[in-house]
């Protein structure tokens, strides 16, 4: 029995005997020349398969509804997973064929895909010339991102409507709303320290016009607002919940009518089709000492920068931060 497959140049390759999902059964009469040809094909397939998946997924853009139903929702589908398709398409869409390095793997390209084109090409050139591993390239890419972030000037704004009119759009939005509680004790405790807002007032902020077409929203939510409020805000701001969250654990106990609250939750929502997190090693929790009222540790911001691409916008911030545009009552403003 012979099964025919195709190389990246679409030259047919005959693979003798039986190929299944668990491996390949080689024919007993196979010659060395056939074995060598198959090995050469497998090498080309290894280097091209993720590019092929990405290009294939992008080619189905005009049937977006049908392809999502098929690949994501149909239990009978035996092709690549929905998440893999999205990831491969993001990388393939970042690099036109002329920028794809023949001597580097798909993963090399992926490590620097979130950088500016000039920076990415420079690192890929070095990786190709010096034979860098993907891990070495990842370290270099992190250094570039750190340099870009540290060199960017801090920016603060007083009026979100003016920021909206400026035309700036942000790929990552980080928000810590001043929730207005219905519980009288909690409301007095917060209102004595900062102005609070209702869910309706939060929904009216022009965030949907400040977000890029493909963007992340990282929204802090307290336990009292976990049910109902995030969905309303996501809908008003044109985001959808990703199904993923981050928990900040505070060692000192807080208030609470039932459990004494010692944590806060950061919900991650997405708009459009942003790339998956750039760092796949980020865990979903962090334990810290309790800070000043409502202050969030800078370690969380650092994690967001590792995960999500810029430009960055912080809502309800309290200080200027290099590489970020910050809006909030307490931060000294430029505009």
RARA-V397053 format. One record per backbone hydrogen bond with DSSP energy under -0.5 kcal/mol. CO is the residue of the C=O (numbers start at 1). NH is the residue of the N-H. E is the energy in kcal/mol with one decimal. If there is no record, write none. Layout:
co:CO nh:NH e:E
co:CO nh:NH e:E
This chain:
co:1 nh:17 e:-2.9
co:3 nh:15 e:-3.4
co:5 nh:13 e:-2.9
co:7 nh:10 e:-2.0
co:10 nh:12 e:-0.6
co:11 nh:7 e:-1.4
co:13 nh:5 e:-2.5
co:13 nh:15 e:-0.6
co:14 nh:16 e:-0.7
co:15 nh:3 e:-2.4
co:18 nh:25 e:-2.8
co:20 nh:23 e:-1.1
co:23 nh:20 e:-3.0
co:24 nh:26 e:-0.7
co:25 nh:18 e:-1.0
co:27 nh:30 e:-1.3
co:31 nh:35 e:-2.3
co:32 nh:36 e:-2.7
co:33 nh:37 e:-2.1
co:34 nh:38 e:-2.4
co:35 nh:39 e:-2.1
co:36 nh:40 e:-2.2
co:37 nh:41 e:-2.2
co:38 nh:42 e:-2.6
co:39 nh:43 e:-2.0
co:40 nh:44 e:-1.9
co:41 nh:45 e:-2.8
co:42 nh:46 e:-2.6
co:43 nh:47 e:-1.6
co:44 nh:48 e:-1.5
co:45 nh:49 e:-2.1
co:48 nh:52 e:-2.8
co:49 nh:53 e:-2.3
co:50 nh:54 e:-2.4
co:51 nh:55 e:-2.9
co:52 nh:56 e:-2.7
co:53 nh:57 e:-2.6
co:54 nh:58 e:-2.2
co:55 nh:59 e:-1.9
co:56 nh:60 e:-0.7
co:57 nh:60 e:-1.0
co:58 nh:61 e:-1.7
co:60 nh:63 e:-1.8
co:61 nh:64 e:-1.3
co:63 nh:67 e:-3.0
co:64 nh:68 e:-2.3
co:65 nh:69 e:-2.4
co:66 nh:70 e:-2.3
co:67 nh:71 e:-2.9
co:68 nh:72 e:-2.3
co:68 nh:73 e:-1.0
co:69 nh:73 e:-0.7
co:69 nh:74 e:-0.9
co:70 nh:74 e:-0.8
co:73 nh:75 e:-0.7
co:74 nh:77 e:-1.7
co:81 nh:85 e:-2.4
co:82 nh:86 e:-2.3
co:83 nh:87 e:-2.4
co:84 nh:88 e:-2.8
co:85 nh:89 e:-2.4
co:86 nh:90 e:-2.1
co:87 nh:91 e:-1.9
co:88 nh:92 e:-3.0
co:89 nh:93 e:-2.4
co:90 nh:94 e:-1.2
co:91 nh:95 e:-1.5
co:94 nh:96 e:-0.6
co:96 nh:99 e:-2.4
co:96 nh:100 e:-0.6
co:97 nh:100 e:-0.9
co:101 nh:104 e:-1.1
co:105 nh:109 e:-1.5
co:106 nh:110 e:-2.3
co:107 nh:111 e:-2.0
co:108 nh:112 e:-0.8
co:109 nh:112 e:-0.7
co:110 nh:113 e:-1.1
co:112 nh:115 e:-1.5
co:116 nh:120 e:-2.9
co:117 nh:121 e:-2.7
co:118 nh:122 e:-1.9
co:119 nh:123 e:-2.1
co:120 nh:124 e:-2.5
co:121 nh:125 e:-2.4
co:122 nh:126 e:-1.9
co:123 nh:127 e:-2.7
co:124 nh:128 e:-2.3
co:125 nh:129 e:-2.4
co:126 nh:130 e:-3.0
co:127 nh:131 e:-1.1
co:127 nh:132 e:-1.3
co:133 nh:137 e:-2.2
co:134 nh:138 e:-2.2
co:135 nh:139 e:-1.9
co:136 nh:140 e:-1.9
co:137 nh:141 e:-2.4
co:138 nh:142 e:-2.1
co:139 nh:143 e:-1.8
co:140 nh:144 e:-1.9
co:141 nh:145 e:-2.4
co:142 nh:146 e:-2.5
co:143 nh:147 e:-2.4
co:144 nh:148 e:-2.6
co:145 nh:149 e:-2.5
co:146 nh:150 e:-2.5
co:147 nh:151 e:-1.8
co:148 nh:152 e:-1.2
co:155 nh:326 e:-2.6
co:156 nh:334 e:-2.0
co:156 nh:335 e:-1.2
co:157 nh:328 e:-0.7
co:158 nh:160 e:-0.5
co:159 nh:163 e:-1.7
co:160 nh:164 e:-2.6
co:161 nh:165 e:-2.2
co:162 nh:166 e:-1.2
co:163 nh:168 e:-0.7
co:164 nh:167 e:-1.3
co:170 nh:212 e:-2.7
co:171 nh:216 e:-2.7
co:172 nh:313 e:-2.3
co:173 nh:218 e:-3.0
co:174 nh:315 e:-2.9
co:175 nh:220 e:-2.7
co:177 nh:179 e:-1.5
co:178 nh:197 e:-2.8
co:179 nh:181 e:-0.7
co:183 nh:187 e:-2.7
co:184 nh:188 e:-2.3
co:185 nh:189 e:-1.9
co:186 nh:190 e:-1.9
co:187 nh:191 e:-3.2
co:188 nh:192 e:-1.4
co:190 nh:193 e:-2.1
co:190 nh:194 e:-2.0
co:197 nh:180 e:-1.6
co:198 nh:202 e:-2.0
co:199 nh:203 e:-2.4
co:200 nh:204 e:-1.1
co:202 nh:205 e:-1.3
co:205 nh:207 e:-1.6
co:206 nh:209 e:-0.9
co:207 nh:210 e:-1.8
co:207 nh:211 e:-1.4
co:210 nh:170 e:-2.6
co:213 nh:215 e:-0.6
co:215 nh:271 e:-2.4
co:216 nh:173 e:-2.3
co:217 nh:219 e:-0.6
co:217 nh:269 e:-3.0
co:218 nh:175 e:-2.8
co:218 nh:220 e:-0.5
co:219 nh:267 e:-2.9
co:221 nh:265 e:-1.7
co:222 nh:225 e:-1.9
co:223 nh:226 e:-1.2
co:225 nh:230 e:-0.8
co:226 nh:228 e:-0.6
co:227 nh:229 e:-0.9
co:228 nh:232 e:-1.7
co:229 nh:233 e:-2.2
co:230 nh:234 e:-3.1
co:231 nh:235 e:-2.2
co:232 nh:236 e:-2.2
co:233 nh:237 e:-2.4
co:234 nh:238 e:-0.5
co:234 nh:239 e:-3.2
co:235 nh:238 e:-0.8
co:240 nh:270 e:-3.0
co:244 nh:268 e:-2.0
co:246 nh:266 e:-3.5
co:247 nh:249 e:-0.6
co:247 nh:286 e:-1.9
co:248 nh:264 e:-1.9
co:249 nh:288 e:-2.8
co:255 nh:261 e:-2.6
co:259 nh:258 e:-0.6
co:259 nh:261 e:-0.7
co:261 nh:254 e:-1.1
co:262 nh:250 e:-3.4
co:264 nh:248 e:-2.8
co:265 nh:221 e:-3.0
co:265 nh:267 e:-0.6
co:266 nh:246 e:-2.4
co:267 nh:219 e:-2.9
co:267 nh:269 e:-0.6
co:268 nh:242 e:-2.3
co:268 nh:244 e:-0.6
co:269 nh:217 e:-2.6
co:270 nh:240 e:-2.4
co:271 nh:215 e:-1.9
co:278 nh:280 e:-0.6
co:279 nh:282 e:-0.7
co:284 nh:247 e:-2.4
co:286 nh:249 e:-3.1
co:288 nh:251 e:-2.0
co:292 nh:295 e:-2.0
co:297 nh:300 e:-1.5
co:297 nh:301 e:-0.8
co:298 nh:302 e:-2.2
co:299 nh:303 e:-1.7
co:300 nh:304 e:-2.2
co:301 nh:305 e:-2.4
co:302 nh:306 e:-1.7
co:303 nh:307 e:-1.7
co:304 nh:308 e:-3.4
co:307 nh:278 e:-1.9
co:311 nh:171 e:-0.9
co:311 nh:172 e:-1.8
co:312 nh:325 e:-2.2
co:313 nh:174 e:-2.7
co:314 nh:327 e:-2.6
co:315 nh:176 e:-1.4
co:317 nh:330 e:-0.6
co:321 nh:324 e:-2.1
co:323 nh:312 e:-0.6
co:324 nh:155 e:-2.1
co:324 nh:326 e:-0.5
co:325 nh:314 e:-2.8
co:326 nh:157 e:-2.3
co:327 nh:316 e:-1.6
co:327 nh:317 e:-2.1
co:328 nh:331 e:-0.6
